[in-house]
Amino acid sequence: MMRRTLLTLLGCLALTACGGESHSDLRQFVKDSEKLPRGNIPALPEAKPYEPFSYNAFDLTDPFKPRKIEPPKTAGTGGIQPDFNRRREPLEAYPLENLKMVGTLQQKKDIYALVKTPDNNLFRVKPGNYLGQNFGRITGISESDIKLKEIVQDSGGGWEEKDQALLLQDEQEAKK
């Protein structure tokens, strides 16, 4: 029994010796950091009171809607302007960037271009035909492109000619 008591006492003594102060390095760091100089935090800026804004631009043109092209109000002004009375061709229903040139044909001396629409219809066009929604008239066809002149309306309501080209679609693009 004495032996058991002695072993228990020795065990308690050993555990007490291992219990030293834990985290002494952390306690020292906290004491040292308290001695460091402290910075000043600037005060928060004063909050400005809310001022309501009245939106009065309902009569202005919406920049996110396409403009409606209207014929000029004064007839006989001269200059360039589209023919609003001519019959529209089928390819004028599509924006030019949605049309794709996929090839050319030649019959006798006439050269034609093949144009594919987004709904996979194929049209044969020649110089003088119209393409796109900006009154684009075909001026020339080569093996690599279709050249056309568009008549677009500027911000002042006037009309101006703009040269455009519809390039032949690559074989890689055709597979996409």
Disulfide bonds with the S-S distance in Angstrom:
none
